[in-house]
Amino acid sequence: MRLRSTLAATVGAFALVLTLPASASAADGTFTYRYADQSAELIDPPSEECITLPEVADESIPPAHTPRNATDAVATVYAGAECTGPEFTLRAHTGHGSERLKVRSVVFH
């Protein structure tokens, strides 16, 4: 009987561990961009998730520009919100774009 109780407890604990949500991964570092003569940053942004830059989400507002990727992940920036439109890839740690690179959203890989 004692073996059966131990086995049941072990199986129950294992099942609980399997049902716990995995922690979300994030890109370590900072991604910066400029918009309307201001600058903004994303610190330790989530990975594999499209991020629409809130300051320039509205298409009637000029897009952000001059992105700098100082995270440990590759950043793909998009000209449109919701990761749509033309895209450009910025290397991890040192990737950057000029004022001509227009950005409304980004995803980190």
N, C-alpha and C positions, 0 to 999 in steps of 0.2 A: 504494500500500500504506500509506503514511504517513497519508493522508486517512482510510482505512478504520479504522486503529487509533485515530486521534483521535476519529472519530465513535463508535466502539464505547465508548471511555472516557467520552465525554460522555453517551451514552445510559445507560451503567451508573451513572454518578454521579447522573443525574436519577432513575433508578429507585430508587436507595438513598435519596435525599431523600424520595421519595414514600412509602417504607415506614417511615420514622422516625415514632415516635409523636408526636402533637402534645402540646405541654405543656398540662397541665390549667389551666384558668382558676380564679381564686379571687376571692372578694370581699375587697377590702382593708379592713382595720379590725377592730373587735372587736364581738362580740355577747355580751352578758352576760345572766345570768338568776339567779334566787334559788331555792333549794330547802332545806328543813329548816334554816332559819336560817343558811344558808351561801350563798356566791355562787360562780359559775363563769363561765368565758368561753371563747368560741371565737375564736381569733385567725386572721385571714385564712382563713376557712373556704372549702371548695371550692364552686364554683357548680354549679347544676343537679343537685345530689346530695342526696338526703334524708339528714339527719343526725338520728339518734335520740339524745337527750341521755342519756349513759350513767348518770348519777346517778338518773334517774327512768324508765328503760326498763321496769322491772318495774311492772305495773299495780297491784300490792299496795302500792306506795309512793306517797305523795301527789305530784302533778305539780309541776313547776317553775312559777314565776310571775314577774311583774315583768320581762319581757324588755325589753332595750334594744338597738336596732340602730344601732351607730355604724360600720357598714360602708358601702361605696359601692354596695351592691346592695340591692334590695328583698328583705325577708325575709318568707316566709310561714310562720307558726307553726301547729302542729297540736296538738290536744288529745290525740291518740293517738300511740303509737309508730309508726314506719314511715310517717309522713306520712299518717295516717288520722284520721278524725273531723272535728269542726268546725275551721275554719281562720280565721286572721286575718292580714291583711297589715300589715307595718310598713314605713314609708318608709325609704329610704336616709338615712344620717347622723343622723336625729333621731327615728326611729320608736321608740315605747315603749308598753308596756302596764302596767296597774296590777297590783296583787296579785290581782285577780279574774280576770285572763287566765291560764288554766291551759295549760301547755305541756309536751309530751313530745318533740316533734321539730320540725325546721325545714328549709327549703330556701331557698337564695339565688338570686335571678334577676338 
